[in-house]
Amino acid sequence: MRKLFVLPYVLLIILVLGACSSGGFKADHKYEIEPFEFTNQNNEKVSLDDLKGQVWLSQFVFTNCTTVCGPMMFHMAELQDQLIKNGVEDYKLVSFSVDPKNDTPEVLQEYLNGFATDPEDTEKDWDESKWEMLTGYTQEEIADISLKSFKMPVFPYPDSSPEAGQVLHGVLFSLVNQEGQVVKSYNGNEDVPFDQIVKDMKALIKSGS
Protein backbone atom coordinates (compact mmCIF):
# COMPACT_ATOMS: atom_id res chain seq x y z
CA MET A 1 0.00 0.00 0.00
CA ARG A 2 2.80 2.38 0.85
CA LYS A 3 4.45 1.85 -2.57
CA LEU A 4 1.17 2.57 -4.31
CA PHE A 5 0.83 5.78 -2.29
CA VAL A 6 4.34 7.04 -3.14
CA LEU A 7 4.27 6.17 -6.85
CA PRO A 8 1.98 9.02 -8.02
CA TYR A 9 4.24 11.59 -6.34
CA VAL A 10 7.34 10.16 -7.99
CA LEU A 11 5.65 10.34 -11.38
CA LEU A 12 4.55 13.91 -10.68
CA ILE A 13 8.12 14.98 -9.84
CA ILE A 14 9.43 13.37 -13.04
CA LEU A 15 6.81 15.18 -15.12
CA VAL A 16 7.57 18.54 -13.49
CA LEU A 17 11.32 18.18 -13.98
CA GLY A 18 10.80 17.08 -17.57
CA ALA A 19 8.62 20.09 -18.29
CA CYS A 20 11.17 22.48 -16.79
CA SER A 21 14.13 21.07 -18.73
CA SER A 22 12.34 20.82 -22.08
CA GLY A 23 11.09 24.40 -22.05
CA GLY A 24 14.25 26.06 -20.71
CA PHE A 25 16.95 28.05 -22.52
CA LYS A 26 20.42 26.58 -22.96
CA ALA A 27 23.30 29.02 -23.47
CA ASP A 28 26.19 28.17 -25.81
CA HIS A 29 28.54 30.47 -23.89
CA LYS A 30 28.48 33.40 -21.47
CA TYR A 31 30.65 36.33 -22.54
CA GLU A 32 30.53 39.21 -20.07
CA ILE A 33 29.91 42.56 -21.80
CA GLU A 34 32.03 45.41 -20.51
CA PRO A 35 30.10 48.44 -19.15
CA PHE A 36 29.40 51.16 -21.72
CA GLU A 37 27.38 54.31 -22.23
CA PHE A 38 26.91 55.40 -25.85
CA THR A 39 24.56 57.62 -27.90
CA ASN A 40 21.64 56.37 -29.99
CA GLN A 41 19.98 57.70 -33.14
CA ASN A 42 17.81 60.01 -31.01
CA ASN A 43 20.82 61.61 -29.30
CA GLU A 44 19.94 59.78 -26.08
CA LYS A 45 22.42 58.04 -23.81
CA VAL A 46 22.12 54.25 -23.72
CA SER A 47 24.18 52.21 -21.28
CA LEU A 48 24.63 48.53 -20.54
CA ASP A 49 22.71 49.13 -17.31
CA ASP A 50 19.78 50.53 -19.33
CA LEU A 51 19.64 47.28 -21.32
CA LYS A 52 19.95 44.95 -18.36
CA GLY A 53 16.75 43.20 -17.43
CA GLN A 54 15.89 42.74 -21.11
CA VAL A 55 16.91 40.25 -23.74
CA TRP A 56 18.61 41.89 -26.71
CA LEU A 57 20.11 40.98 -30.06
CA SER A 58 23.13 42.92 -31.31
CA GLN A 59 25.06 43.42 -34.52
CA PHE A 60 28.00 45.52 -35.79
CA VAL A 61 27.37 47.59 -38.94
CA PHE A 62 28.09 51.00 -40.51
CA THR A 63 26.20 53.19 -42.93
CA ASN A 64 28.88 53.50 -45.64
CA CYS A 65 29.29 49.73 -45.83
CA THR A 66 29.23 48.40 -49.40
CA THR A 67 29.01 44.69 -48.59
CA VAL A 68 27.36 42.88 -45.65
CA CYS A 69 25.70 45.65 -43.61
CA GLY A 70 22.68 46.17 -45.86
CA PRO A 71 21.72 42.49 -45.76
CA MET A 72 22.33 42.38 -42.01
CA MET A 73 20.08 45.38 -41.40
CA PHE A 74 17.41 43.89 -43.65
CA HIS A 75 17.61 40.59 -41.79
CA MET A 76 17.35 42.34 -38.42
CA ALA A 77 14.26 44.17 -39.65
CA GLU A 78 12.81 40.87 -40.87
CA LEU A 79 13.55 39.33 -37.49
CA GLN A 80 11.71 42.13 -35.71
CA ASP A 81 8.70 41.52 -37.94
CA GLN A 82 8.72 37.88 -36.88
CA LEU A 83 9.15 38.77 -33.20
CA ILE A 84 6.13 41.06 -33.36
CA LYS A 85 4.03 38.47 -35.17
CA ASN A 86 4.99 35.93 -32.48
CA GLY A 87 3.88 38.28 -29.71
CA VAL A 88 7.40 38.82 -28.32
CA GLU A 89 7.58 42.18 -26.52
CA ASP A 90 10.34 42.42 -23.90
CA TYR A 91 13.41 42.74 -26.13
CA LYS A 92 15.77 45.22 -27.79
CA LEU A 93 17.72 45.27 -31.06
CA VAL A 94 21.11 46.97 -30.78
CA SER A 95 23.29 48.02 -33.73
CA PHE A 96 26.81 49.24 -32.91
CA SER A 97 28.38 51.42 -35.60
CA VAL A 98 31.96 50.47 -36.41
CA ASP A 99 32.48 53.82 -38.16
CA PRO A 100 31.67 56.29 -35.37
CA LYS A 101 33.53 59.18 -37.02
CA ASN A 102 31.02 59.29 -39.88
CA ASP A 103 27.97 57.68 -38.24
CA THR A 104 26.47 60.52 -36.24
CA PRO A 105 23.07 60.03 -34.57
CA GLU A 106 21.42 61.87 -37.47
CA VAL A 107 23.12 59.67 -40.06
CA LEU A 108 22.12 56.54 -38.15
CA GLN A 109 18.51 57.70 -37.92
CA GLU A 110 18.34 58.23 -41.68
CA TYR A 111 19.95 54.85 -42.26
CA LEU A 112 17.48 53.11 -39.97
CA ASN A 113 14.55 54.81 -41.69
CA GLY A 114 15.58 53.10 -44.91
CA PHE A 115 14.72 49.73 -43.39
CA ALA A 116 11.47 50.78 -41.74
CA THR A 117 9.31 49.82 -44.72
CA ASP A 118 9.48 47.09 -47.32
CA PRO A 119 7.79 47.93 -50.65
CA GLU A 120 7.51 44.20 -51.37
CA ASP A 121 5.84 43.45 -48.03
CA THR A 122 3.37 46.07 -46.88
CA GLU A 123 2.29 43.75 -44.05
CA LYS A 124 5.69 43.89 -42.35
CA ASP A 125 5.51 45.11 -38.75
CA TRP A 126 7.95 47.69 -37.39
CA ASP A 127 8.72 49.20 -33.98
CA GLU A 128 11.62 51.64 -33.96
CA SER A 129 11.36 52.09 -30.18
CA LYS A 130 12.87 48.60 -29.85
CA TRP A 131 15.94 49.47 -31.96
CA GLU A 132 19.06 51.26 -30.67
CA MET A 133 21.56 52.47 -33.27
CA LEU A 134 24.67 53.32 -31.23
CA THR A 135 27.60 55.66 -31.79
CA GLY A 136 29.46 58.29 -29.75
CA TYR A 137 32.77 56.53 -29.10
CA THR A 138 36.18 56.28 -30.76
CA GLN A 139 37.21 53.71 -33.34
CA GLU A 140 39.52 52.18 -30.76
CA GLU A 141 36.73 51.87 -28.20
CA ILE A 142 34.34 50.04 -30.50
CA ALA A 143 37.13 47.72 -31.69
CA ASP A 144 37.90 46.96 -28.05
CA ILE A 145 34.32 46.18 -26.97
CA SER A 146 33.64 44.15 -30.11
CA LEU A 147 36.65 41.91 -29.52
CA LYS A 148 36.57 41.62 -25.72
CA SER A 149 32.81 41.40 -25.17
CA PHE A 150 31.49 39.86 -28.40
CA LYS A 151 34.61 37.97 -29.57
CA MET A 152 34.55 39.65 -33.00
CA PRO A 153 37.36 41.75 -34.51
CA VAL A 154 36.93 45.22 -36.02
CA PHE A 155 39.61 46.52 -38.42
CA PRO A 156 39.37 49.69 -40.57
CA TYR A 157 41.13 49.24 -43.90
CA PRO A 158 44.23 51.46 -44.39
CA ASP A 159 43.79 54.65 -46.40
CA SER A 160 46.26 53.27 -48.94
CA SER A 161 44.21 50.12 -49.65
CA PRO A 162 41.57 49.71 -52.39
CA GLU A 163 39.01 49.22 -49.56
CA ALA A 164 39.83 52.55 -47.90
CA GLY A 165 36.83 53.88 -46.00
CA GLN A 166 35.51 50.39 -45.30
CA VAL A 167 35.69 48.50 -42.00
CA LEU A 168 36.19 44.77 -41.58
CA HIS A 169 33.88 43.44 -38.85
CA GLY A 170 32.02 40.35 -37.70
CA VAL A 171 28.67 39.40 -39.24
CA LEU A 172 27.16 37.60 -36.25
CA PHE A 173 23.96 38.45 -34.44
CA SER A 174 24.71 38.10 -30.71
CA LEU A 175 21.97 37.16 -28.25
CA VAL A 176 22.40 38.86 -24.87
CA ASN A 177 20.63 37.80 -21.69
CA GLN A 178 19.10 39.95 -18.98
CA GLU A 179 22.39 40.02 -17.06
CA GLY A 180 24.41 41.49 -19.94
CA GLN A 181 26.06 38.28 -21.14
CA VAL A 182 26.36 37.09 -24.75
CA VAL A 183 24.84 33.61 -24.66
CA LYS A 184 24.39 32.65 -28.34
CA SER A 185 25.55 33.80 -31.79
CA TYR A 186 24.01 33.41 -35.26
CA ASN A 187 25.03 34.26 -38.82
CA GLY A 188 23.35 37.58 -39.58
CA ASN A 189 24.51 37.90 -43.19
CA GLU A 190 23.16 34.78 -44.90
CA ASP A 191 21.17 31.67 -44.05
CA VAL A 192 19.85 33.49 -40.99
CA PRO A 193 18.03 31.03 -38.66
CA PHE A 194 15.04 33.30 -38.02
CA ASP A 195 12.85 30.61 -36.46
CA GLN A 196 15.61 29.50 -34.10
CA ILE A 197 16.40 33.06 -33.02
CA VAL A 198 12.73 33.77 -32.26
CA LYS A 199 12.47 30.48 -30.36
CA ASP A 200 15.64 31.23 -28.36
CA MET A 201 14.56 34.78 -27.53
CA LYS A 202 11.14 33.61 -26.35
CA ALA A 203 12.72 30.90 -24.19
CA LEU A 204 15.33 33.26 -22.76
CA ILE A 205 12.71 35.89 -21.93
CA LYS A 206 10.57 33.24 -20.27
CA SER A 207 13.45 31.80 -18.27
CA GLY A 208 14.45 35.22 -16.96
CA SER A 209 18.14 34.37 -16.87
BAFI-3210 file (N, C-alpha, C; in Angstrom, 3 decimals, decimal comma, padded with zeros to 6 digits):
// residues 209
n [1|2|3|4|5|6|7|8|9|10|11|12|13|14|15|16|17|18|19|20|21|22|23|24|25|26|27|28|29|30|31|32|33|34|35|36|37|38|39|40|41|42|43|44|45|46|47|48|49|50|51|52|53|54|55|56|57|58|59|60|61|62|63|64|65|66|67|68|69|70|71|72|73|74|75|76|77|78|79|80|81|82|83|84|85|86|87|88|89|90|91|92|93|94|95|96|97|98|99|100|101|102|103|104|105|106|107|108|109|110|111|112|113|114|115|116|117|118|119|120|121|122|123|124|125|126|127|128|129|130|131|132|133|134|135|136|137|138|139|140|141|142|143|144|145|146|147|148|149|150|151|152|153|154|155|156|157|158|159|160|161|162|163|164|165|166|167|168|169|170|171|172|173|174|175|176|177|178|179|180|181|182|183|184|185|186|187|188|189|190|191|192|193|194|195|196|197|198|199|200|201|202|203|204|205|206|207|208|209]
n.u [000,832|001,950|003,850|002,214|001,068|003,173|004,076|002,490|003,405|006,107|005,996|004,809|006,815|008,779|007,493|007,242|009,936|010,753|009,209|010,253|012,927|012,658|011,498|013,262|015,980|019,061|022,295|024,997|027,397|028,860|029,624|030,899|029,767|031,466|031,007|029,275|028,448|026,754|025,636|022,448|020,398|018,621|019,927|020,160|021,407|022,537|023,103|024,859|023,680|021,119|020,083|020,066|018,129|016,532|016,173|018,368|019,343|022,239|024,285|027,036|027,591|027,835|027,086|028,185|028,903|029,613|029,111|028,249|026,546|024,051|022,424|022,484|021,149|018,659|017,939|017,773|015,618|013,659|013,657|012,651|010,035|009,102|009,320|007,416|005,094|005,012|004,303|006,258|007,603|009,293|012,128|015,177|016,775|020,035|022,317|025,624|027,658|030,510|031,919|032,275|033,133|031,982|029,340|027,059|024,453|022,298|022,835|022,663|019,955|018,704|019,641|018,494|015,816|015,580|015,127|012,726|010,385|009,078|008,768|007,971|006,600|004,053|002,806|004,595|005,654|006,750|008,775|010,299|011,042|012,128|014,665|018,044|020,415|023,742|026,368|029,011|031,557|035,075|036,999|038,811|037,660|035,273|036,325|037,607|035,513|034,037|035,767|036,560|034,136|032,248|033,653|034,489|036,409|037,297|038,383|039,507|040,119|043,320|044,137|045,527|044,735|042,722|040,234|039,780|038,152|036,307|035,266|036,386|034,508|032,743|030,021|028,033|024,942|024,391|023,096|021,936|021,640|019,505|021,273|023,354|025,112|026,623|025,082|024,452|025,206|024,608|024,635|024,321|024,329|023,823|021,723|020,188|019,014|016,062|013,720|014,837|016,150|013,999|012,682|014,678|014,897|012,340|012,335|014,464|013,581|011,392|012,627|014,056|016,733]
n.v [-001,218|001,203|001,648|002,017|004,405|006,222|006,194|007,842|010,423|010,324|010,032|012,470|014,303|013,619|014,356|017,128|017,980|017,207|018,885|021,353|021,196|020,774|023,061|025,088|027,535|027,074|028,115|028,760|029,864|032,218|035,307|038,016|041,319|044,330|047,286|050,095|053,321|054,838|056,727|057,001|056,897|058,890|060,809|060,155|058,933|055,632|052,926|049,955|049,212|050,267|048,476|046,093|043,517|043,087|041,043|041,097|041,559|041,872|043,593|044,455|047,125|049,567|052,718|053,431|051,100|048,763|046,147|043,709|044,927|046,075|043,739|042,594|044,495|044,433|041,795|041,938|043,651|042,041|040,019|041,393|041,820|039,190|038,663|040,415|039,410|037,000|037,725|038,581|040,746|041,921|042,934|044,082|045,500|045,996|047,964|048,437|050,961|050,648|052,634|055,218|057,850|058,872|058,058|059,684|060,441|061,491|060,582|057,841|057,631|058,300|056,207|053,985|054,534|053,805|051,121|050,764|050,331|048,016|047,778|045,510|044,071|044,988|044,291|044,033|044,309|046,907|048,457|051,030|051,887|049,779|049,529|050,271|052,327|052,679|055,000|057,435|057,081|056,255|054,947|053,104|052,370|051,025|048,903|047,610|046,842|045,210|043,064|042,130|041,777|040,648|038,896|039,371|040,673|044,059|045,962|048,772|049,439|050,305|053,658|053,590|051,350|049,526|049,213|051,409|053,389|051,527|049,075|046,209|043,733|041,602|039,372|038,366|037,900|038,620|037,145|038,434|038,060|038,852|039,657|040,862|039,288|037,673|035,031|033,388|033,015|033,927|033,557|036,540|037,462|035,711|032,858|033,073|031,969|032,454|031,376|029,873|031,853|033,446|031,507|031,005|033,544|033,879|031,760|032,502|034,935|034,002|032,342|034,105|034,459]
n.w [000,000|000,764|-001,249|-003,440|-002,720|-002,760|-005,406|-007,298|-006,613|-007,217|-009,991|-010,594|-009,871|-011,743|-014,116|-013,739|-013,582|-016,122|-017,709|-017,010|-017,901|-020,651|-021,634|-021,134|-021,539|-023,170|-022,913|-025,198|-024,569|-022,247|-022,436|-020,816|-021,041|-021,307|-019,297|-020,726|-022,113|-024,524|-027,449|-028,938|-031,995|-031,501|-030,138|-027,474|-024,367|-023,950|-021,952|-020,786|-018,408|-018,774|-020,584|-019,257|-017,747|-019,843|-022,769|-025,506|-028,955|-030,815|-033,294|-035,511|-037,567|-040,305|-041,863|-044,353|-045,480|-048,025|-048,465|-046,468|-044,584|-045,352|-046,045|-043,449|-041,868|-043,119|-042,546|-039,765|-039,504|-040,652|-038,770|-036,558|-037,434|-037,382|-034,649|-033,596|-034,783|-033,473|-030,993|-029,200|-026,830|-024,793|-025,463|-027,095|-029,986|-030,986|-032,632|-033,214|-034,410|-036,444|-037,498|-036,158|-036,534|-038,862|-038,616|-037,283|-034,846|-036,351|-038,953|-038,535|-037,851|-040,255|-041,819|-040,526|-040,999|-043,634|-043,584|-042,476|-043,859|-046,260|-049,578|-050,919|-049,118|-047,593|-045,306|-043,306|-039,959|-037,697|-035,232|-034,106|-031,593|-030,294|-031,253|-031,046|-032,374|-032,158|-031,375|-030,843|-029,701|-029,793|-032,591|-031,640|-029,217|-029,958|-031,372|-029,320|-027,504|-029,184|-029,696|-027,089|-025,662|-027,425|-028,932|-031,560|-034,218|-035,210|-037,850|-039,422|-042,863|-044,267|-045,377|-047,699|-049,047|-051,510|-050,395|-048,829|-046,386|-045,753|-043,281|-041,700|-040,141|-037,771|-038,677|-037,123|-035,358|-032,043|-029,179|-026,191|-022,706|-019,839|-017,928|-019,139|-020,675|-023,434|-024,932|-027,079|-030,602|-034,019|-037,607|-039,266|-041,805|-043,982|-044,702|-042,358|-039,255|-038,646|-037,365|-035,286|-033,809|-032,925|-031,389|-029,441|-028,239|-027,151|-025,310|-023,661|-022,624|-021,203|-019,346|-017,819|-017,269]
ca.u [000,000|002,805|004,452|001,174|000,833|004,336|004,275|001,977|004,237|007,345|005,652|004,553|008,119|009,427|006,807|007,572|011,325|010,799|008,621|011,174|014,126|012,343|011,088|014,245|016,949|020,421|023,297|026,187|028,536|028,485|030,650|030,528|029,908|032,030|030,099|029,399|027,382|026,912|024,563|021,640|019,979|017,812|020,819|019,936|022,420|022,119|024,180|024,631|022,710|019,784|019,643|019,951|016,748|015,888|016,912|018,614|020,113|023,125|025,057|028,001|027,367|028,086|026,199|028,877|029,288|029,229|029,005|027,360|025,699|022,682|021,722|022,334|020,076|017,407|017,614|017,353|014,257|012,810|013,552|011,707|008,700|008,719|009,146|006,126|004,035|004,990|003,885|007,403|007,578|010,339|013,414|015,774|017,722|021,113|023,291|026,806|028,378|031,962|032,478|031,673|033,526|031,017|027,971|026,469|023,070|021,421|023,115|022,120|018,506|018,337|019,952|017,476|014,548|015,582|014,716|011,465|009,313|009,482|007,787|007,509|005,838|003,367|002,289|005,691|005,514|007,947|008,716|011,622|011,357|012,872|015,943|019,055|021,562|024,667|027,602|029,461|032,770|036,180|037,207|039,522|036,726|034,341|037,125|037,897|034,320|033,644|036,646|036,567|032,812|031,486|034,607|034,547|037,360|036,927|039,607|039,371|041,132|044,231|043,788|046,256|044,208|041,565|039,011|039,833|036,832|035,508|035,687|036,190|033,875|032,015|028,667|027,159|023,962|024,708|021,971|022,399|020,630|019,099|022,390|024,407|026,064|026,361|024,836|024,392|025,549|024,014|025,031|023,350|024,513|023,165|021,165|019,853|018,034|015,043|012,852|015,608|016,403|012,730|012,475|015,641|014,564|011,140|012,723|015,326|012,707|010,568|013,453|014,452|018,137]
ca.v [000,000|002,382|001,848|002,566|005,778|007,041|006,167|009,022|011,591|010,155|010,341|013,909|014,979|013,367|015,176|018,542|018,183|017,084|020,093|022,477|021,067|020,822|024,401|026,063|028,048|026,575|029,024|028,169|030,468|033,396|036,333|039,215|042,561|045,411|048,436|051,158|054,313|055,400|057,617|056,367|057,705|060,011|061,605|059,780|058,039|054,248|052,210|048,533|049,127|050,533|047,283|044,948|043,201|042,743|040,246|041,891|040,983|042,924|043,422|045,521|047,586|050,997|053,191|053,498|049,731|048,401|044,687|042,878|045,650|046,174|042,492|042,378|045,380|043,892|040,587|042,336|044,174|040,867|039,333|042,128|041,518|037,875|038,771|041,063|038,474|035,931|038,278|038,823|042,176|042,422|042,736|045,217|045,272|046,971|048,017|049,239|051,423|050,465|053,817|056,290|059,181|059,293|057,679|060,519|060,029|061,870|059,666|056,537|057,701|058,235|054,845|053,106|054,807|053,103|049,732|050,781|049,820|047,088|047,927|044,200|043,450|046,074|043,746|043,890|045,113|047,689|049,195|051,645|052,094|048,604|049,471|051,262|052,472|053,317|055,661|058,294|056,532|056,276|053,709|052,180|051,874|050,039|047,718|046,955|046,181|044,147|041,906|041,616|041,403|039,856|037,974|039,651|041,746|045,215|046,522|049,687|049,244|051,459|054,646|053,266|050,123|049,710|049,219|052,554|053,883|050,388|048,496|044,768|043,445|040,347|039,401|037,596|038,452|038,104|037,158|038,860|037,796|039,949|040,025|041,487|038,278|037,089|033,613|032,650|033,800|033,413|034,263|037,584|037,900|034,782|031,668|033,487|031,034|033,303|030,612|029,497|033,061|033,774|030,480|031,231|034,780|033,607|030,895|033,263|035,888|033,243|031,803|035,216|034,373]
ca.w [000,000|000,850|-002,570|-004,307|-002,285|-003,140|-006,855|-008,021|-006,341|-007,990|-011,381|-010,679|-009,839|-013,039|-015,118|-013,494|-013,983|-017,573|-018,292|-016,792|-018,726|-022,081|-022,054|-020,714|-022,515|-022,963|-023,471|-025,814|-023,889|-021,466|-022,544|-020,068|-021,796|-020,506|-019,151|-021,719|-022,235|-025,851|-027,896|-029,985|-033,140|-031,011|-029,295|-026,083|-023,814|-023,721|-021,277|-020,541|-017,305|-019,332|-021,318|-018,361|-017,426|-021,106|-023,743|-026,714|-030,056|-031,307|-034,520|-035,792|-038,939|-040,505|-042,929|-045,643|-045,834|-049,398|-048,586|-045,651|-043,612|-045,864|-045,755|-042,012|-041,403|-043,652|-041,788|-038,421|-039,652|-040,868|-037,486|-035,712|-037,939|-036,880|-033,203|-033,363|-035,170|-032,479|-029,707|-028,321|-026,525|-023,897|-026,130|-027,793|-031,062|-030,782|-033,728|-032,913|-035,598|-036,407|-038,158|-035,369|-037,020|-039,876|-038,242|-036,241|-034,575|-037,466|-040,061|-038,151|-037,924|-041,676|-042,262|-039,970|-041,685|-044,906|-043,387|-041,739|-044,718|-047,319|-050,652|-051,368|-048,032|-046,878|-044,046|-042,349|-038,747|-037,391|-033,980|-033,959|-030,176|-029,846|-031,957|-030,669|-033,270|-031,225|-031,786|-029,748|-029,100|-030,757|-033,342|-030,757|-028,198|-030,502|-031,692|-028,046|-026,967|-030,113|-029,517|-025,723|-025,166|-028,396|-029,566|-032,997|-034,512|-036,025|-038,418|-040,567|-043,900|-044,388|-046,400|-048,937|-049,651|-052,390|-049,565|-047,904|-046,004|-045,304|-042,000|-041,576|-038,848|-037,703|-039,240|-036,250|-034,437|-030,707|-028,249|-024,867|-021,689|-018,976|-017,063|-019,940|-021,142|-024,753|-024,663|-028,342|-031,790|-035,255|-038,823|-039,583|-043,185|-044,900|-044,052|-040,991|-038,664|-038,018|-036,457|-034,101|-033,015|-032,260|-030,363|-028,364|-027,533|-026,355|-024,192|-022,762|-021,931|-020,266|-018,268|-016,962|-016,872]
c.u [000,857|003,428|003,449|000,901|001,940|004,451|003,716|002,828|005,557|007,107|005,434|005,859|008,841|008,816|007,168|008,989|011,478|010,271|009,566|012,368|013,824|012,009|012,110|015,154|018,329|021,412|024,444|027,460|028,010|029,656|030,160|030,770|030,429|031,056|030,354|028,255|027,615|025,703|023,781|021,218|019,122|018,608|020,580|021,047|021,815|023,315|023,857|023,606|021,288|019,209|019,475|018,502|015,934|016,787|017,155|019,509|020,944|023,787|026,021|027,895|027,880|027,416|026,859|029,331|028,768|029,026|027,917|026,326|024,248|021,887|021,510|021,224|018,722|016,980|017,173|015,930|013,265|012,600|012,574|010,262|008,216|008,523|007,782|004,986|003,926|004,646|005,007|007,526|008,794|011,729|013,922|016,633|018,771|022,122|024,422|027,451|029,868|032,673|031,949|032,021|032,499|029,565|027,497|025,060|022,120|021,596|022,529|020,597|018,029|018,554|018,883|016,138|014,442|015,150|013,368|010,308|009,895|008,431|007,233|006,673|005,203|002,790|003,379|005,496|006,843|007,751|010,096|012,017|012,157|014,308|016,856|020,202|022,606|025,934|028,088|030,652|033,871|036,255|037,878|038,578|035,794|035,087|037,389|036,686|033,862|034,464|036,509|035,204|032,051|032,343|034,635|035,501|036,738|038,218|039,278|040,471|042,026|043,799|044,438|045,684|043,034|040,252|038,992|038,436|035,901|036,096|035,376|035,609|033,126|030,593|027,683|026,107|024,262|023,505|022,505|021,290|020,384|020,217|023,537|025,489|025,656|026,242|024,714|024,748|025,003|024,578|023,944|023,392|023,780|022,727|020,826|018,777|016,932|014,207|013,578|015,858|015,147|012,469|013,395|015,297|013,338|011,496|013,556|014,514|011,888|011,382|013,918|015,880|019,017]
c.v [001,255|002,706|002,471|004,025|006,717|007,193|007,386|010,268|011,527|010,503|011,828|014,690|014,824|014,242|016,640|018,844|018,110|018,321|021,262|022,402|021,219|022,238|025,469|026,504|027,524|027,485|028,234|028,659|031,619|034,375|037,583|040,464|043,650|046,586|049,480|052,146|055,058|056,258|056,948|057,356|058,906|060,946|061,362|058,837|056,657|053,507|050,727|048,357|049,368|049,283|046,061|044,768|042,852|041,816|041,129|041,150|042,095|042,554|044,596|045,870|049,021|051,440|053,263|052,133|049,368|046,890|044,101|043,644|045,795|044,904|042,245|043,245|044,871|042,660|040,912|042,887|043,037|040,100|040,056|041,874|040,176|037,878|039,375|040,105|037,294|036,442|038,513|040,336|042,680|042,143|044,060|044,698|046,368|046,859|048,956|049,676|051,181|051,588|055,067|057,703|059,724|059,049|058,478|060,001|060,329|060,939|058,286|056,519|057,595|056,825|053,869|053,290|054,060|051,652|049,620|050,230|048,913|047,169|046,603|043,484|044,537|045,598|043,640|044,845|045,764|048,435|049,773|051,804|050,909|048,586|050,609|051,214|053,292|053,849|056,485|057,749|056,628|054,942|052,654|051,571|050,806|048,765|046,906|046,199|045,047|042,887|041,295|041,087|040,475|038,877|038,126|040,813|042,868|045,867|047,471|049,394|050,478|052,393|054,325|052,046|050,426|049,780|050,373|053,105|052,782|049,827|047,006|044,483|042,119|040,485|038,607|038,471|037,818|038,247|037,414|038,653|039,007|040,437|040,682|040,530|037,785|035,587|032,755|033,589|033,111|034,189|035,277|038,031|037,013|033,532|031,949|032,557|031,783|032,541|030,253|030,703|033,457|032,794|030,712|032,479|034,582|032,768|031,650|034,286|035,178|032,753|032,879|035,159|034,253]
c.w [000,000|-000,505|-003,531|-003,978|-002,780|-004,644|-007,579|-007,813|-007,091|-009,451|-011,577|-010,716|-011,169|-014,126|-014,972|-013,945|-015,488|-018,244|-018,158|-017,727|-020,205|-022,545|-021,735|-021,838|-022,170|-023,679|-024,099|-025,131|-023,033|-021,477|-021,810|-020,925|-020,872|-020,425|-020,237|-021,564|-023,543|-026,203|-029,019|-031,061|-032,735|-030,107|-027,811|-025,629|-023,555|-023,125|-021,167|-019,428|-017,790|-019,995|-020,427|-017,919|-018,651|-021,910|-024,961|-027,700|-030,682|-032,623|-034,639|-037,274|-039,080|-041,799|-044,296|-046,141|-047,230|-049,564|-047,689|-044,820|-044,064|-045,624|-044,265|-041,435|-041,876|-042,860|-040,366|-038,455|-039,871|-039,561|-036,569|-036,144|-037,388|-035,366|-032,867|-033,668|-034,197|-031,085|-028,723|-028,095|-025,754|-024,475|-026,682|-028,942|-030,963|-031,919|-033,338|-034,224|-035,415|-037,156|-037,448|-035,842|-038,002|-039,465|-037,029|-035,940|-035,731|-038,660|-039,765|-038,222|-039,371|-042,229|-041,787|-040,671|-043,009|-044,807|-042,679|-042,552|-045,792|-048,428|-051,165|-050,302|-047,178|-045,548|-042,975|-041,176|-038,389|-036,088|-033,702|-032,499|-029,610|-030,362|-031,514|-031,673|-032,516|-031,887|-030,587|-028,988|-030,149|-031,499|-032,466|-029,717|-028,753|-030,910|-030,424|-027,513|-027,874|-029,879|-028,123|-025,283|-026,103|-029,183|-031,086|-033,252|-035,340|-036,506|-039,567|-041,586|-043,978|-045,517|-047,743|-049,667|-050,573|-051,615|-048,575|-047,650|-045,538|-044,001|-041,999|-040,190|-038,919|-038,211|-038,378|-035,570|-033,081|-029,793|-026,842|-023,845|-020,792|-018,060|-017,831|-020,367|-022,528|-024,575|-025,925|-029,486|-033,031|-036,445|-039,176|-041,028|-044,179|-044,140|-042,589|-040,418|-037,906|-036,993|-035,172|-033,199|-032,249|-031,125|-029,172|-027,559|-026,644|-025,126|-023,173|-021,967|-020,864|-019,082|-017,301|-016,495|-018,098]
res [m|r|k|l|f|v|l|p|y|v|l|l|i|i|l|v|l|g|a|c|s|s|g|g|f|k|a|d|h|k|y|e|i|e|p|f|e|f|t|n|q|n|n|e|k|v|s|l|d|d|l|k|g|q|v|w|l|s|q|f|v|f|t|n|c|t|t|v|c|g|p|m|m|f|h|m|a|e|l|q|d|q|l|i|k|n|g|v|e|d|y|k|l|v|s|f|s|v|d|p|k|n|d|t|p|e|v|l|q|e|y|l|n|g|f|a|t|d|p|e|d|t|e|k|d|w|d|e|s|k|w|e|m|l|t|g|y|t|q|e|e|i|a|d|i|s|l|k|s|f|k|m|p|v|f|p|y|p|d|s|s|p|e|a|g|q|v|l|h|g|v|l|f|s|l|v|n|q|e|g|q|v|v|k|s|y|n|g|n|e|d|v|p|f|d|q|i|v|k|d|m|k|a|l|i|k|s|g|s]
***
